[in-house]
Amino acid sequence: MNRIAFVATTLACLAGAAQAAQEQQVRATWYGNELRGNRTASGEMFNPDGLTAAHKSLPFGTCLVVSNPKTGKSVAVRVNDRGPFTAGLTLDLSHGAARAIGMRSTQSVKMKRC
């Protein structure tokens, strides 16, 4: 990810930091190169290496901290798409975000607003 995209993601996350929500344990999966270059529901191009996520109802631009309890790693992501549309799943992470927390497949993660 280039520095400009990283700074933009970080600033978007900090802008929403005024009111943090309670941490939730949710099921998540990730998606990657198969959707590279497609438009997300927010209208931006999907970048599988970015730090973004899809959620069914949170507003676009919402900053979330997603933690992998198996690795202890966390990442800040920005909601820019809708989904997942599979029963039992709450969050779709970009491949870059999943890689950052050591997530290799569908699993439980902890999620809270930045």
Secondary structure as UniProt FT lines:
FT   HELIX           3..15
FT   TURN            16..18
FT   STRAND          24..31
FT   HELIX           33..35
FT   TURN            36..37
FT   TURN            41..42
FT   TURN            48..49
FT   STRAND          52..55
FT   TURN            60..61
FT   STRAND          63..68
FT   TURN            69..72
FT   STRAND          73..81
FT   TURN            87..88
FT   STRAND          91..94
FT   HELIX           95..100
FT   TURN            101..102
FT   STRAND          107..113
//
